Amino acid sequence: MKPYPSIPPSTGQKFREFEACVFDKLDGSNLRFEWSRKQRWHKFGTRHRLFDHTDPDFGVAIPLFLTGWQEDLTRVAVDNRWDHLIVFMEFWGEKSFAGKHDPADLKKLTLFDACPSKKGLLGPKEFLKLFGHLKTPRFLGIHKWTRGFVDRIRKGESDLDGITFEGVVGKGGSGHKLVMAKAKTQAWIDKVYSQYGDVEGKKIVDS
């Protein structure tokens, strides 16, 4: 089952400017769901492992997905004559923070990427064309991804309306030329360090 690639932070010498479709970055856990024409929705996983209905952390996501998402996503796959589809979704609640969840919190699933057949991840424009009618992170427009843009996001000085708290993700191109980057707010970073300390906090911020 294809894992979701790591999105690099926009820091250091590897920084790359590009024209980015910018999306709000929801604060939750990255889950994946796999469909095939023969087996339908048959695999469920986190970023690093598979899980089933008995999983104490994410088992609840399966009925949430099957009741709220499978029909619409299957329709897109069938209409496009795909044989396989993996969708990537954020599992989150109003009290979720840094990948931790309140068991009593009402959870949601939000679609943020898709990988049909053997095409690799869809580019952001094609993703919006095919899945934009469903619940996705807020699309905040097309912007030049520069160090200045990232710095304004970090400081909370951006004029973008719709950033929840953690920050934004920028995506450009498609196929093998797909480019992705993320920018997090200083307020979110400070909260992570205050709750988890320097060592664990750095791991979370850099993830």
Secondary structure, DSSP 8 states (H G I E B T S, - for coil): --------BS-STT---EEEEEEEE--SEEEEEEEETTTEEEEEEESS-B--TT-TTTTTHHHHHHHHTHHHHHHHHHHTT-SEEEEEEEEEETT-BTTB--TTS-EEEEEEEEEETTS-S--HHHHHHHHTTS----EEEEEEE-HHHHHHHHHT----S---SSEEEEEES-GGG-EEEEEE-HHHHHHHHHHHHHHHHHHHHH-
